[in-house]
Amino acid sequence: MVANVCSEFNEEFEELDVVDHPNLAAVHFEFLPVLLVDGVQVAIWRVEPQTLKTALNQPHL
């Protein structure tokens, strides 16, 4: 779903596994999955397409 929405907005995304990134695990482990857009948390536990679309419509930093 994330890949499809990002494609609609001509945006790239990177999926990271907390197993490979202990610093992220320390911060986000209890909220997995977590979705960050430009470093800002926009969704936890459940990622809905409209939530991602709304975040991608915001001005980028």
N, CA, C and O of each residue as an XYZ file, in Angstrom:
244
protein
N       0.825     -1.175      0.000
C       0.000      0.000      0.000
C       0.874      1.245      0.000
O       0.608      2.180     -0.755
N       1.910      1.277      0.830
C       2.778      2.460      0.901
C       3.427      2.711     -0.456
O       3.480      3.852     -0.915
N       3.914      1.670     -1.091
C       4.547      1.826     -2.406
C       3.558      2.400     -3.417
O       3.919      3.272     -4.209
N       2.325      1.923     -3.397
C       1.313      2.417     -4.342
C       0.996      3.886     -4.113
O       0.937      4.662     -5.066
N       0.793      4.272     -2.872
C       0.466      5.675     -2.563
C       1.655      6.570     -2.917
O       1.478      7.627     -3.523
N       2.849      6.154     -2.545
C       4.029      6.962     -2.862
C       4.186      7.123     -4.370
O       4.574      8.189     -4.848
N       3.888      6.079     -5.107
C       3.956      6.149     -6.561
C       2.972      7.178     -7.114
O       3.303      7.920     -8.038
N       1.772      7.225     -6.555
C       0.772      8.222     -6.977
C       1.295      9.641     -6.814
O       0.970     10.524     -7.608
N       2.113      9.858     -5.777
C       2.627     11.187     -5.461
C       4.041     11.397     -6.007
O       4.676     12.416     -5.737
N       4.519     10.431     -6.770
C       5.875     10.487     -7.307
C       6.907     10.689     -6.192
O       7.850     11.469     -6.326
N       6.702      9.967     -5.097
C       7.592     10.034     -3.931
C       8.287      8.692     -3.745
O       7.721      7.644     -4.058
N       9.488      8.727     -3.247
C      10.214      7.514     -2.907
C       9.959      7.187     -1.446
O       9.587      8.059     -0.660
N      10.162      5.919     -1.087
C      10.074      5.551      0.315
C      11.150      4.525      0.615
O      11.664      3.852     -0.278
N      11.473      4.423      1.880
C      12.455      3.453      2.333
C      11.861      2.691      3.510
O      11.423      3.292      4.491
N      11.851      1.383      3.408
C      11.356      0.539      4.491
C      12.554      0.069      5.310
O      13.507     -0.496      4.773
N      12.489      0.310      6.610
C      13.566     -0.093      7.504
C      13.054     -1.115      8.500
O      11.924     -1.020      8.979
N      13.890     -2.088      8.807
C      13.570     -3.115      9.790
C      14.268     -2.743     11.095
O      15.478     -2.518     11.113
N      13.512     -2.677     12.180
C      14.113     -2.283     13.459
C      15.165     -3.274     13.940
O      16.011     -2.931     14.766
N      15.117     -4.490     13.432
C      16.140     -5.479     13.789
C      17.522     -4.988     13.337
O      18.528     -5.218     14.008
N      17.547     -4.318     12.201
C      18.796     -3.809     11.648
C      19.147     -2.409     12.135
O      20.233     -1.906     11.845
N      18.246     -1.781     12.866
C      18.442     -0.406     13.317
C      18.044     -0.280     14.782
O      16.946      0.188     15.086
N      18.925     -0.693     15.694
C      18.584     -0.686     17.121
C      18.184      0.689     17.647
O      17.388      0.786     18.581
N      18.726      1.748     17.060
C      18.351      3.092     17.504
C      16.874      3.375     17.216
O      16.194      4.017     18.016
N      16.387      2.899     16.084
C      14.959      3.059     15.765
C      14.101      2.153     16.642
O      13.016      2.543     17.074
N      14.586      0.958     16.899
C      13.851      0.018     17.756
C      13.651      0.607     19.142
O      12.582      0.461     19.735
N      14.670      1.267     19.655
C      14.580      1.848     20.994
C      13.485      2.907     21.075
O      12.846      3.065     22.115
N      13.274      3.616     20.001
C      12.293      4.708     19.992
C      10.900      4.230     19.585
O       9.902      4.681     20.147
N      10.826      3.327     18.621
C       9.542      3.014     17.991
C       9.013      1.604     18.230
O       7.918      1.291     17.763
N       9.736      0.743     18.933
C       9.378     -0.678     19.004
C       7.937     -0.925     19.443
O       7.269     -1.780     18.861
N       7.443     -0.218     20.431
C       6.090     -0.485     20.921
C       5.007      0.047     19.996
O       3.823     -0.192     20.235
N       5.387      0.761     18.949
C       4.412      1.361     18.040
C       4.417      0.743     16.650
O       3.811      1.303     15.737
N       5.077     -0.388     16.459
C       5.217     -0.969     15.123
C       3.894     -1.469     14.583
O       3.113     -2.041     15.342
N       3.609     -1.279     13.308
C       4.423     -0.491     12.402
C       4.261      0.997     12.684
O       3.240      1.444     13.205
N       5.274      1.732     12.333
C       5.238      3.183     12.463
C       5.591      3.771     11.104
O       6.452      3.253     10.394
N       4.919      4.852     10.755
C       5.160      5.504      9.473
C       5.661      6.915      9.739
O       5.001      7.708     10.411
N       6.832      7.211      9.204
C       7.414      8.543      9.301
C       7.442      9.152      7.908
O       7.787      8.480      6.936
N       7.081     10.420      7.815
C       7.198     11.176      6.573
C       8.075     12.371      6.882
O       7.739     13.207      7.721
N       9.195     12.441      6.199
C      10.189     13.494      6.452
C      10.590     13.536      7.925
O      10.804     14.608      8.492
N      10.688     12.359      8.531
C      11.115     12.253      9.920
C      10.031     12.517     10.945
O      10.296     12.481     12.146
N       8.815     12.780     10.495
C       7.694     13.066     11.387
C       6.772     11.855     11.429
O       6.345     11.356     10.387
N       6.469     11.388     12.623
C       5.573     10.242     12.785
C       4.160     10.637     12.389
O       3.591     11.578     12.942
N       3.592      9.907     11.421
C       2.236     10.215     10.962
C       1.256      9.080     11.216
O       0.045      9.291     11.139
N       1.750      7.877     11.517
C       0.850      6.755     11.791
C       1.581      5.707     12.619
O       2.785      5.498     12.475
N       0.813      5.054     13.494
C       1.331      3.920     14.254
C       0.293      2.813     14.229
O      -0.899      3.056     14.035
N       0.768      1.597     14.428
C      -0.038      0.381     14.508
C      -0.774      0.040     13.218
O      -0.723     -1.103     12.762
N      -1.440      0.995     12.637
C      -2.196      0.752     11.398
C      -1.956      1.928     10.457
O      -2.164      3.086     10.822
N      -1.523      1.617      9.264
C      -1.246      2.665      8.279
C      -2.360      2.638      7.240
O      -2.531      1.657      6.516
N      -3.097      3.707      7.180
C      -4.209      3.825      6.233
C      -3.771      4.656      5.028
O      -3.019      5.617      5.187
N      -4.227      4.304      3.836
C      -3.846      5.072      2.647
C      -4.142      6.568      2.774
O      -3.318      7.397      2.388
N      -5.301      6.913      3.308
C      -5.649      8.340      3.390
C      -4.725      9.092      4.344
O      -4.425     10.263      4.114
N      -4.277      8.443      5.396
C      -3.341      9.076      6.328
C      -2.041      9.407      5.615
O      -1.495     10.497      5.783
N      -1.546      8.469      4.821
C      -0.318      8.704      4.073
C      -0.526      9.784      3.023
O       0.334     10.648      2.851
N      -1.638      9.751      2.327
C      -1.918     10.783      1.308
C      -1.965     12.166      1.941
O      -1.424     13.122      1.385
N      -2.602     12.280      3.086
C      -2.671     13.565      3.779
C      -1.272     14.047      4.150
O      -0.955     15.222      3.966
N      -0.441     13.161      4.665
C       0.930     13.530      5.049
C       1.739     13.941      3.826
O       2.518     14.891      3.898
N       1.571     13.250      2.717
C       2.328     13.587      1.515
C       1.866     14.893      0.879
O       2.607     15.513      0.115
N       0.651     15.306      1.191
C       0.136     16.588      0.674
C       0.661     17.782      1.469
O       0.498     18.927      1.046
N       1.285     17.526      2.611
C       1.826     18.605      3.429
C       3.131     19.097      2.806
O       3.826     18.331      2.138
N       3.467     20.376      3.020
C       4.748     20.870      2.495
C       5.912     20.079      3.072
O       5.942     19.780      4.266
N       6.860     19.746      2.224
C       8.043     19.010      2.662
C       9.058     19.960      3.272
O       9.204     21.108      2.851
N       9.749     19.450      4.270
C      10.769     20.271      4.934
C      12.017     20.349      4.085
O      12.989     20.996      4.475
